[in-house]
Every structure is written in structure tokens, then in C-alpha cells.
Amino acid sequence: MREARTAGPAARRLEAVAGGSSSDTQNKTGSGRLARTARVGGHALRAFPVFVGRRIRRATTAEGAGESGLSKLIELHAVHSAGDMLITMALASTIFFSVPTAEARGRVALYLAITMAPFILLAPVIGPLLDRVPHGRRAAMAAALLARGVLALVIAGAVAGGGLALYPAALGVLVCSKAYNIVRAAVVPRLLPSRVSLVKANARITLTGLISAGAAAPVGLALGALGSRWPLYAACAVTVTGAFLSFRLPGQVDLARGERTYHLAELRETRAALARERDDGARGGLLRAPGSSVAKALLANASLRALSGFLLFFMAFLLRTESLPGLSAAFSLGLVGLAAGAGNAAGNLLGSWLRDRAPELILLTMLLTALTVTTAAAVAYSAVTVVAVCAVAGICQAMGKLSLDAMIQRDVPEVVRTSAFARSETAVQMSWVVGGAIGISLPLDGTLGMAVAAVLVLVGTVLATRGLLSAARRGTPHPRVR
């Protein structure tokens, strides 16, 4: 009887606890589902970057690029491009790059002159200097990236305080960027896998840089909403990271101890031979020394780059006063810009897909394609033909630059290869400026503009076709790497 009385309250307590637990379970069902949904969402958010990273890693290491070390150069260039985009977006909101088309043409001409400033030092100073330190190429790239990070901080301070340091710091950023690019291009043959052509390797590097820059653009916009200095702070962090990544490149990027002595002796001999050529009245200098094919490729690229500069500024002014036939002015400008950007991306993508073909033939095909489309637009000016010209110009410029870089990497001796890249970068940039100057000085007539565009391409085609065809018929060996 006592046990029953004792068990009674205990049983009632157990029933009460069970009932409360059931009630609590029912009350917490909704929160449990919410927690599970949150966990699933968290797993998905973590899985997506991992998936994208693995796909990118697989693409950069494909066809032997992982074993040769080319993948590390591709990844380094992606970091460099992301920092470039962040700095560009920060500068876009300052007076340094705020050159609207509604202002006088003199302001645009001043912008063209400013873009040439870094190249005054690039060819005569930086290129030969870097030729003398081939045993420190990784250090040179790291120094260029580190300097850009420091200059980004200087620009951030100038933006905040309105100091005059903005202008020299911005020019310094451009110089460091070009210095990095010419060293990066010069070392590609030393990291080239046997199954990848130079054109494809250059295209893969450039395309990865474009993708990285595109991914950094929304980050730059978000940081810019917080303040004009935040994209520059992020750019500093990114570029400093790239400076450390430069030393992850394989050791063969730098010349070994035995190679350095040979390199310096050959450098002296090559420069003495070039000096004798200049004394004898020969023309062409570094780019002509290994043969005429590189010089012809440079002429072809100058023509295509002049076309790009011409279209950029001529169409900007033209579409400000009159739209394309059948379209509004704003839509016309957006369509033309989209076509040019898509064409440039398509050109790099096409280059990454190409099999091992002669770069001379690729470059000649680009010239003839550009000439055909610009001539068609001059004969039948319409929205379709103008958009086609802008898209084809983007494709041809990208493919032409990839081909030129491949020919320099293949044909120019390593002792002067960096100087050759510096001179080629200067030449094509000068051509872009000349094309832009023609575009801002020409009367705003669409048919006339397309005719001038066709003439620019025709000049390059006439001057370069014979030399490119001869070089393609002779054939050229695989790049030699000492």
C-alpha cells in the first residue's frame, strides 16, 4: 500500500515530464526545420566556392601546366588582374580618369597624352634594366606588385586629403603594372609545357586575368559604397599577396649561376651587334634583330591597335550627337561598348582553344577579317555593320596581341627579350594613341569614320602581309630555353 502511494506521485511526475517534452517538441518543430535549412544553406555556400576553385585549378593545370609551373604564373596573373581592377575602379571616381565625352576634345587629347607617360620610361629604361637581372625575375615581379600596393595606399591618402600625390602615384601604378607584364611575358617560354603552344599559353594567362578582373569588379563596387579609399586598401592587400606568390614560381624562371655568366656575355655581344647595325644605318633595332617576322607582326598589331583606339573615341563622340540607324543614342553606345568588350573576351577565349598553329597565319587572318568587316561597314553603314566592326576589332586586337607575344617569345633571344617586350608594348600603345587622336579630330560622320577605319587596317595589311606569309612558309622552331 505504501509502495503504491509512493509510486503514484512518481508516475505522475514522469507523465508530467513526458507531456512537457512532447509539448516542447511540438513547439520546437518549426525552429528545428529552420536550423536544418540554415545548415543546408551554409553547406551549399561553402561547397560552391570549393567547386569553383577546383574547376579553376583543373583548368589552370591542364595539359601539363601544373607540372611545368605555368599554372602558378596563371594564378599569379589572376591576383595581379584583381588588384588592377580594384585600383582602376578607385581611380575611376577621381578627376584623374574622369574624362567624360561631353567635355572638350582637348581634355580627351590630354588623357591620350597621359596614357603615354609610363611608356616614356618603359622602353629605354625599364626594359634594358630588366634584361640585366634575369636571375631575379621573380624578385622583379614581386617588387612591381609590392610597389603597386604601396602606391595604392598613397593614392588612398591623396583621395582622402586631396593631395597632389594622386597624379604621380597613379602614373607609378601604371609603370609598375607594365613592368610586371613585360617580365611575365618574358618568362612564359621557360614554363611552357610541351603540349601547349605559346599562343594558347598567352591566351590562357590573359583569359584568367579577365575572369579575375570581372570577379573583382563587384567587390570593388561594394567597397566603393563604403568609401572611396576602401577599394584601394583591398588593392594593397591583393597586390602584396601577389608579391609573396611571385616566389612560388619555379626556380627555372630565374637564370641559374652558370647561365648568368653566359647570359651577360651574350647580352654584351648582342648589344654590340645592334650598335653596329645602327651605325650602319640599319633600322628596326631589337625587334628586327632576329628577323623581319617580328617587325611585321608589330606593324600588323600597330594597325589593329590603332583601329581599336580610333573606334573607342570616334564612336564615343559620334554616338553623343547621333545614334545608330534605328536605335536610341544611349542604347547605341551601350551596344557598341558591349560588342567591343565581348569581342575582346572572345578573342582570348578563342586563343586558349586554338591548337598549335603558326602565329603568323593567325595574325594575317585577323588583318584580313578586320579589313573585310570595316570595308563592309564603310560601304553599307548600319547598326549591324558598326556593331560587327566593334566586335571584330575586339577579337582581332586580342588575337593579334597573343600572336605578337608568341613570336617575340619564340624568335627573340632571351638576352634581349624583356627589352623587346618593352618596345613592343610602347609601339602598340603609341598606335592606340594615334588612332584615338585621329578619332577625336575627324568630322563626326559614320560612313567617313568606317572608311578611315578600313584605311588604318589596310595600311597594316599592305605592310605586313608579305613578311608574315614568308615567315609562315619557312616555319619556325619551337622556342629554345637555355
Secondary structure by P-SEA (a helix, b strand, c coil): caaaaaaaaaaaaaaaaaaaaaaaaaaaaaaaaaaaaaaaaaaaaaaaaaaaaaaaaaaaacccccccaaaaaaaaaaaaaaaaaaaaaaacccccccccccccaaaaaaaaaaaacccccccccaaaaaaaccccaaaaaaaaaaaaaaaaaaaaaaaaccccaaaaaaaaaaaaaaaaaaaaaaaccccccccccaaaaaaaaaaaaaaaaaaaaaaaaaaaaaccaaaaaaaaaaaaaaaaacccccccccccaaaaaaaaaaaaaaaaaaaaaaaacccccccccccaaaaaaaaaaaaaaaaaaaaaaaaaaaaaccccccccaaaaaaaaaaaaaaaaaaaaaaaaacccccaaaaaaaaaaaaaaaaaaaaacccaaaaaaaaaaaaaaaaaaaaaaaaaaacccccccaaaaaaaaaaaaaaaaaaaaaaaaaccccaaaaaaaaaaaaaaaaaacaaaaaaaaaacccccccc
